[in-house]
Amino acid sequence: MVPLAAFALALASRGAVAQGVRPWSPPGQDTVQALASEARLLFRRADADTLSERGIVPFERVGQAARRLLRRLGRQHTLAAPSIEPTLDSLGLDVDVVHDLDIPSIVLVMVRNPDRLTQQAVGYLLWFRGPDLRMQGIAFPPCVRPRLESWWSGDARSPYSAAIVYRQRGESGRLGFKYLRLSADGFYWDLVQYEGNGPELGTHGDATFADLDGDGRPELLSFSQAPPDSVLTVEGSVQPILREAIYTDRGQGFVVHDARILPGPLSTLRLFASALRQGDRDGARRLLVNPDLLELAVAAGWATGRSPRTFVVDRQEEGQSWPQWLGARITGPQGVRRWVFHFLLRDGRWLIREWRAEETPRTEPVRGTAPDKTGGTRP
């Protein structure tokens, strides 16, 4: 007598044959496609930007799909982990898959709702604990361009650390940061620093990791737009003054070790205008290739302005992200005039080489002009 279970299995097999032979696909591919299909359907139904117990379900499905694909690669091939990103994208999903080349077995999969770009994102850390591929989700603001840095900490209580830098969506381009440490047993990650509880990396810039002291643990370097200036104003396509900061981990997370305004022509012009206003003539002279030019600046009335709108830098060397000349309109006792400032790098310092008045274009060149007392030219 044929057992009932075997008989049922035989019937199921005949049914499958009757439906036709299906094309071969890699093991588990059907499951990945099913998870992706469910996620897409649920993403389209999302009606809020903030994650909820119900709203996180499609993100979980994408995380599970990524986990299956990464497990298929195996621990010995995690260097190829980013290759699963185009596979997931081809299924209609929106993900980034990144890792640290030095420790490729720790992988970050950033999952976004492709139908609601303003919704929070979820980042899934995947890592191997022996043969077990573990996964842990972390909520993020709507963001793009995540980068992961992982390193061995040498501390038995938290043997590995990971830091994530990302850029928030929107015009501000604000940089975000998260810092995590792996538990001693390797089962989960503790979130040490996050939005509002960690470094403020600023806007319209970038950040990177570098082992500056060679101890095997990275420092965090950030470059961002400096805070609003009370000395001069920057407009148009002129590259703003940049702030450089170095953050180090002193045991409780990353804190500022050093911060400064990044040297360059624009920061030199700012220092020059500030020294003029403060009456620091020696400081102003040190920023000039020719110290005699200081008297021309004083004669032009540049030392009397107090508003940041007195100096408005609105032009820079065309086609250059790192310009060596800047155009500005400056308000003095005689009204507004336009000037072009040229700079020179000498002994590691940017100095003002000269400035010239910017004349209104003419159809015929003017001959026999002579310099006026402000350093410009007059017919």
Secondary structure, 3 states (H helix, E strand, C coil): CCCHHHHHHHHHHHHHHHCCCCCCCCCCHHHHHHHHHHHHHHHHCCCCCCCCCCCCHHHHHHHHHHHHHHHHHCHHHHHHHHHHHHHHHHCCCEEEEEEECCEEEEEEEEEECCCCCCCCEEEEEEEEECCEEEEEEEEECCEEEEEEEEEECCCCCCCEEEEEEEEECCCCCCEEEEEEEECCCCCCEEEEEECCECCCCCCCCEEEEECCCCCCCCEEEEEEECCCCCCCEECCCCCCCEEEEEEEECCCCEEEEEEEECCCHHHHHHHHHHHHHCCCHHHHHCCECCCCHHHHHHHCCCCCCCCCCCEEEEEECCCCCCCCEEEEEEEECCEEEEEEEEEEEECCEEEEEEEEECCCCCCCCCCCCEECCCCCEEC
